[in-house]
Amino acid sequence: MAAPDLPPVPEEALEERFLAATGPGGQNVNKVATAVQLRLDVYALRLPPDMFLRLKVLAGSRWTSDGGIVVTARRFRTREANRADARQRLGEMLAEARLRPERRIKTKPSKAAKTRRVEAKSRAGAIKRGRARVVVD
């Protein structure tokens, strides 16, 4: 069962910093800070406790000690594209945290299945006993 839709992330909960990117881009990489570091203040979202815990697990090493999530995007050569990429990845993480995992329904094997298992074990044991050393009297 999915959690009810939550409102979009408020801009006050987000903080952007632009960094010098690495990788392709020629001299532009050295001159322009195109990589984006997007920081989300999770406490400002007022999430339900179960969603908060799922988000913390999903964030992993991106979770900071002060209750934030830091997403760094440097895949593209422009600020706008990296900004959109960071926001999309953060949105996907929040959407995944909204989904409650389905509860596993415990099942137990049938009586016939238990009987088959025990018979298979005794057949395997008989085969192994047949491989034992022969004792000559």
N, C-alpha and C positions, 0 to 999 in steps of 0.2 A: 504494500500500500504506500503510495507516494505522499509526501508531505504537502500541505497546501502551498500554493504559489506564494512566494515571498516577494516583496517589492524590490525594484532594482536597487543596486548598491548606490547609496548616496555619495555625492561627490566629496562631501566633508570627510568621509571615511577613507578616501584615497589620497595618496601623496605620490607625485611623480618626480623622479630625478633623471636627468639625462647624463649618460656617461660616454666616454670615448669607447667606441666599439672596436672589436678585433675582426680579422678576416677580410673578405674582399671589399673593395671600395677605393683602392689606389690611395692617392694623397688625401682624398676626401676623409678617409678614416682618421688621419692624423689631425685634421683641421676641425672637424665638426663632431660634436657629441651626439651620435645617433642612437646609441643603445638606451633602452628605457628600463629603469628600475621602478616598478610599481609596488607601492606598499599599501596594504589594506589593514585598517584597524578593525579587527574582528569584533571587539567588544562594542563598537559603535553600531554593529548590525543587530544586536540583541537577538541572537539566534536561540532556538530551543536547545536545551542541554544535549539531547541526542545528536542533533545536527552539528552542534559545536564539536562534540567528540569525534564524529566522523570526519569533519573538516580538518581537525587537528591531525588525525591519522593520514588523511590524503595529502596534506601539505608536507608532512615529513620534515626534511631539513630546511624547507622554506619557512617554517614556523619560527618566529623569534621569541625570545624570552619575555618580551613585553606584550605578547598576545597579538602579534601582527603576522601577516604573510607577505613575503617579498617574492615577487615574480620579476625575473630579469629577461628581457627580450632583446636580442641582438642579431636575429636571423636575417633581417633585411637591411638595405642601405639607407633607408630614409627614416626619420623620426616618426612620421605619421604611420608608416607600415609597422614599425616596431611597437608603437603605442597601441595600435589596433590589435596586434598579436598578443601583447601582454594582457590587455583587457579581455580578449577572447579566452585565453588560457585560464585566467582567473574566473571568468564566468562559467567555464566548463567545470572547474573544480567545485564551485559553489553548487552548480546543478547536480553534480554527482553526489555531493554531500547531502542534498535534499532527499535523495532516494533512500528509503529504508530497505535494508536487506530483507529478503523474504525469509520467514521463519522456516526452519527445517522441521518437517513432520517425521517424528520417529516411527520407524517400522520395525517389525520383528519377523524373522524367517518363519515360514509355515512349518508344520510338523513334518510334512513330506520332505521339505528342503533339509531339515535337520537330519532326517533318516538317511537321505542321499549322501549328505556330508560324512556321517559316521561310517556308512558303508564304503565310501571312497577311501576314507582313512584306513579302514581295516584291509582293504585290497592293497593299498600302497604298502602297508606294514607287512603283508604276506609276501609281496614281491621282494622286499628288502630282506626278510627272513630267508628267502630262497637264495639270496646272494651270500649268505654267511658261510664261513668255513665249514667244511664237512668234517665231522669228528669220526675217526675210524676206531671201532672197538677192538 
